[in-house]
């Protein structure tokens, strides 16, 4: 009976044959898992930073100087930085940042940028050092060097940060437009604003209100409406708010009024010319602009002779 049952089972069990490529598939999966583990280890181990810097000169000082530094952490781990140097050649290390007892932590995939202004001079051991010739010599290699918790690290990758100024020197038709803003504390003040009023209530609540000379046309305050005359001058506005305080229509401990006309007058004196931007076509910019820039350079060289 037992033999009969065994014969029945063996006759009815389906035989599964694995395809010939199945062992190869297992090998591929194992290799991919190994590669992923290696990439993850590489991503978290060691240092990988790319960076860049800018050199500048100014009529305000005799020395060329580093005007900006940018570092980008490409690793999935933080880096402790004690100091940043610019190595010029083999022997000269220009100290750009010394974080001292409070090292800077460059977090994973984070970018650090620092801008610098003009300098008085460079010094080493109480001796003035002139680096202008070294900075100007393109044959001398310059590299950012970091003092880190892992030791000395020379930044191998240069971060090419694009700047439209370089386009301008290649094509004088390039126009770099910057927004000129007026800020009062953390608030931006628009060009149509005439007064900025800081209000402080008796419970310590502070509020800032921006007013134009047309603000009498709509309700700004809850219990009273501004008049056209109250916005004619700072003195009139000050008098009007004091009057509303006496009438107990507004409860204020203090208030201050800042008039934007002073800043507007200074800006108008500096920026007297006006220009309406117009579209510049491809041919005019890339052909006419390049030719004009080339001729301007030749004329400049000729005039210096």
C-alpha positions as CSV (number, residue, x, y, z in Angstrom):
1,X,0.0,0.0,0.0
2,X,2.8,2.4,0.9
3,X,4.6,1.7,-2.3
4,X,1.4,2.3,-4.3
5,X,1.0,5.7,-2.6
6,X,4.6,6.7,-3.3
7,X,4.2,5.7,-6.9
8,X,1.0,7.8,-7.2
9,X,2.7,10.9,-5.7
10,X,5.8,10.6,-7.9
11,X,3.6,10.3,-11.0
12,X,1.6,13.4,-10.2
13,X,4.3,15.8,-8.8
14,X,5.2,18.4,-11.5
15,X,8.9,18.7,-12.1
16,X,10.1,22.4,-12.2
17,X,13.1,23.0,-14.3
18,X,14.9,26.4,-13.8
19,X,15.9,28.2,-16.9
20,X,19.6,28.3,-17.8
21,X,19.9,32.0,-17.2
22,X,18.5,31.9,-13.7
23,X,21.9,31.4,-12.0
24,X,23.3,34.4,-14.0
25,X,20.4,36.5,-12.8
26,X,21.2,35.7,-9.2
27,X,24.8,36.7,-9.9
28,X,23.7,40.0,-11.4
29,X,21.5,40.8,-8.4
30,X,24.4,40.0,-6.0
31,X,26.8,42.3,-8.0
32,X,24.2,45.1,-8.0
33,X,23.8,44.8,-4.3
34,X,27.5,44.9,-3.8
35,X,27.8,48.0,-6.1
36,X,25.1,49.8,-4.2
37,X,26.8,49.0,-0.9
38,X,30.1,50.3,-2.2
39,X,28.5,53.5,-3.6
40,X,26.7,54.1,-0.2
41,X,30.0,53.6,1.6
42,X,31.8,55.9,-0.8
43,X,29.0,58.5,-0.4
44,X,29.5,58.6,3.4
45,X,33.2,58.1,3.8
46,X,36.0,60.5,3.1
47,X,35.7,64.1,1.9
48,X,34.5,65.4,-1.4
49,X,34.3,69.2,-1.7
50,X,34.4,71.4,-4.7
51,X,34.8,75.1,-4.4
52,X,35.7,78.4,-6.0
53,X,37.0,81.8,-5.3
54,X,37.1,85.3,-6.9
55,X,40.0,87.7,-7.0
56,X,39.3,91.4,-7.2
57,X,41.1,94.8,-7.2
58,X,39.9,98.2,-6.2
59,X,40.9,101.8,-6.3
60,X,40.4,101.7,-2.5
61,X,43.4,99.5,-1.9
62,X,46.8,98.6,-3.5
63,X,46.5,94.8,-3.2
64,X,44.5,92.3,-5.1
65,X,42.3,90.4,-2.7
66,X,39.9,87.4,-2.5
67,X,36.4,88.9,-2.8
68,X,34.4,85.7,-2.4
69,X,34.7,82.0,-1.5
70,X,32.2,79.2,-2.2
71,X,32.3,75.6,-1.0
72,X,30.0,72.7,-1.8
73,X,29.9,69.5,0.2
74,X,29.2,66.6,-2.2
75,X,29.1,63.9,0.6
76,X,26.3,62.6,2.7
77,X,28.1,63.6,5.9
78,X,29.0,66.8,7.7
79,X,32.5,68.3,7.6
80,X,34.1,70.2,10.5
81,X,36.2,73.1,9.1
82,X,38.6,75.0,11.3
83,X,40.1,77.3,8.7
84,X,40.1,78.1,5.0
85,X,43.2,79.0,3.0
86,X,44.1,79.9,-0.5
87,X,47.4,78.2,-1.5
88,X,49.3,80.3,-4.0
89,X,52.1,78.2,-5.6
90,X,53.7,75.7,-3.2
91,X,54.8,77.9,-0.3
92,X,52.2,80.7,0.3
93,X,49.0,80.0,2.2
94,X,46.6,83.0,2.4
95,X,44.3,82.7,5.4
96,X,40.8,83.5,4.4
97,X,38.9,82.3,7.4
98,X,39.9,81.1,10.9
99,X,37.0,79.8,12.8
100,X,39.1,79.4,16.0
101,X,37.3,77.6,18.8
102,X,34.0,77.6,16.9
103,X,34.7,75.5,13.8
104,X,32.2,75.8,11.0
105,X,30.1,72.7,10.2
106,X,29.5,72.2,6.5
107,X,26.5,69.9,6.5
108,X,25.8,67.2,3.9
109,X,25.2,68.5,0.4
110,X,25.3,72.1,1.8
111,X,26.8,75.1,0.1
112,X,28.9,77.8,1.9
113,X,29.5,81.2,0.5
114,X,31.4,84.2,2.1
115,X,32.1,87.6,0.5
116,X,35.0,89.8,1.5
117,X,35.8,93.5,1.1
118,X,38.9,95.5,0.4
119,X,42.0,95.0,2.6
120,X,44.7,97.2,4.1
121,X,47.6,94.9,3.3
122,X,48.9,91.3,3.7
123,X,51.4,90.5,6.4
124,X,53.4,87.5,7.7
125,X,55.4,87.6,10.9
126,X,55.0,91.4,11.2
127,X,56.3,91.9,7.6
128,X,54.2,93.2,4.8
129,X,53.8,90.9,1.9
130,X,52.9,91.8,-1.7
131,X,51.0,89.0,-3.5
132,X,50.0,91.0,-6.6
133,X,52.6,89.3,-8.9
134,X,51.7,85.8,-7.7
135,X,48.0,86.5,-8.1
136,X,48.5,87.8,-11.7
137,X,50.8,84.9,-12.8
138,X,48.5,82.3,-14.4
139,X,51.3,79.7,-14.4
140,X,51.2,79.6,-10.6
141,X,48.6,77.2,-9.4
142,X,46.1,78.4,-6.8
143,X,44.0,76.0,-4.7
144,X,41.6,76.3,-1.8
145,X,42.9,74.3,1.2
146,X,40.7,73.4,4.2
147,X,41.8,72.6,7.7
148,X,39.3,69.9,8.8
149,X,38.8,67.3,11.5
150,X,40.1,64.8,9.0
151,X,43.3,66.8,8.5
152,X,44.5,68.9,5.5
153,X,42.2,68.8,2.5
154,X,43.0,70.4,-0.8
155,X,39.9,71.2,-2.8
156,X,40.5,69.3,-6.1
157,X,37.4,70.4,-8.0
158,X,36.9,74.0,-9.0
159,X,33.3,75.3,-8.8
160,X,32.8,77.4,-11.9
161,X,30.2,80.0,-10.7
162,X,28.9,81.9,-13.7
163,X,28.8,85.7,-13.5
164,X,27.3,87.9,-16.2
165,X,30.2,90.3,-15.8
166,X,32.3,87.9,-17.8
167,X,29.7,88.1,-20.6
168,X,29.8,91.9,-20.5
169,X,33.6,92.0,-21.1
170,X,33.0,89.7,-24.1
171,X,30.0,91.7,-25.4
172,X,29.5,95.3,-24.3
173,X,25.8,95.0,-25.2
174,X,25.3,92.9,-22.1
175,X,23.5,94.9,-19.5
176,X,23.5,93.8,-15.8
177,X,20.5,95.2,-14.1
178,X,20.2,95.3,-10.3
179,X,17.3,96.1,-8.1
180,X,17.8,99.0,-5.7
181,X,15.7,98.4,-2.6
182,X,14.9,100.4,0.4
183,X,14.4,98.4,3.6
184,X,13.0,99.4,7.0
185,X,14.0,96.7,9.4
186,X,12.9,93.5,7.7
187,X,10.3,95.1,5.5
188,X,10.9,96.2,1.9
189,X,9.5,99.7,1.1
190,X,8.0,100.3,-2.4
191,X,8.7,103.3,-4.5
192,X,5.2,104.6,-4.0
193,X,5.4,104.7,-0.2
194,X,6.0,108.1,1.4
195,X,5.9,107.3,5.1
196,X,6.7,104.3,7.2
197,X,5.1,104.4,10.7
198,X,6.2,102.2,13.6
199,X,3.5,101.8,16.2
200,X,3.9,100.4,19.7
201,X,0.9,99.7,21.9
202,X,0.8,99.6,25.7
203,X,0.9,95.8,25.8
204,X,4.2,95.9,23.8
205,X,2.7,94.9,20.4
206,X,4.6,96.4,17.5
207,X,3.3,97.1,14.1
208,X,4.6,98.9,11.0
209,X,2.3,100.7,8.6
210,X,3.4,101.9,5.1
211,X,1.5,104.9,3.8
212,X,1.5,106.8,0.5
213,X,-0.1,110.2,0.0
214,X,-3.1,108.4,-1.5
215,X,-3.7,106.3,1.6
216,X,-6.6,108.6,2.6
217,X,-8.7,107.0,-0.1
218,X,-9.0,103.7,1.8
219,X,-9.2,102.6,5.4
220,X,-5.9,101.8,7.0
221,X,-6.8,102.1,10.7
222,X,-9.8,100.6,12.3
223,X,-11.3,103.5,14.2
224,X,-10.5,106.5,12.0
225,X,-9.7,107.5,8.4
226,X,-6.7,109.4,7.3
227,X,-7.3,112.7,5.6
228,X,-5.7,114.1,2.5
229,X,-4.2,116.9,4.5
230,X,-2.7,114.6,7.1
231,X,-0.5,113.0,4.4
232,X,0.9,116.2,3.0
233,X,4.0,116.1,5.2
234,X,5.6,114.2,8.1
235,X,4.7,117.0,10.5
236,X,1.0,116.9,9.5
237,X,0.9,113.1,9.9
238,X,2.6,113.4,13.3
239,X,0.0,116.0,14.4
240,X,-2.9,113.9,13.1
241,X,-1.9,110.7,14.9
242,X,-1.4,112.7,18.2
243,X,-4.9,114.1,17.8
244,X,-6.3,110.6,17.3
245,X,-4.5,109.4,20.4
246,X,-6.1,112.3,22.4
247,X,-9.5,111.3,21.1
248,X,-8.7,107.7,22.2
249,X,-9.3,106.3,18.7
250,X,-5.9,104.6,18.9
251,X,-4.1,103.5,22.0
252,X,-0.3,103.9,21.5
253,X,2.6,104.0,23.8
254,X,4.9,105.4,21.2
255,X,5.1,105.9,17.4
256,X,7.8,107.0,15.0
257,X,7.5,108.2,11.4
258,X,10.1,107.7,8.8
259,X,9.9,109.8,5.6
260,X,11.2,108.1,2.4
261,X,11.6,111.4,0.5
262,X,15.1,111.8,1.8
263,X,16.2,108.4,0.4
264,X,14.4,109.1,-2.9
265,X,16.1,112.5,-3.2
266,X,19.5,110.8,-2.8
267,X,18.7,108.1,-5.3
268,X,17.4,110.7,-7.8
269,X,20.7,112.6,-7.5
270,X,22.8,109.5,-8.1
271,X,20.6,107.9,-10.8
272,X,19.7,110.8,-13.0
273,X,19.6,109.0,-16.3
274,X,16.7,106.9,-17.4
275,X,16.7,104.1,-19.9
276,X,13.7,102.1,-21.3
277,X,14.9,98.5,-22.0
278,X,14.1,97.3,-25.5
279,X,14.4,93.8,-27.1
280,X,17.8,93.0,-28.6
281,X,17.7,90.6,-31.5
282,X,20.1,87.6,-32.0
283,X,22.0,89.3,-34.9
284,X,22.5,92.6,-33.1
285,X,23.6,91.0,-29.8
286,X,25.9,88.1,-31.1
287,X,27.2,89.7,-34.3
288,X,27.1,93.5,-34.0
289,X,27.8,93.4,-30.2
290,X,30.9,91.2,-30.6
291,X,32.2,93.4,-33.5
292,X,31.6,96.6,-31.4
293,X,33.4,95.0,-28.4
294,X,36.4,94.0,-30.5
295,X,36.7,97.5,-32.1
296,X,36.3,99.1,-28.7
297,X,39.2,96.9,-27.3
298,X,41.4,97.9,-30.3
299,X,40.7,101.6,-29.8
300,X,41.5,101.3,-26.1
301,X,44.8,99.6,-26.8
302,X,45.6,102.3,-29.4
303,X,44.8,105.2,-27.1
304,X,47.2,103.8,-24.4
305,X,50.2,103.9,-26.7
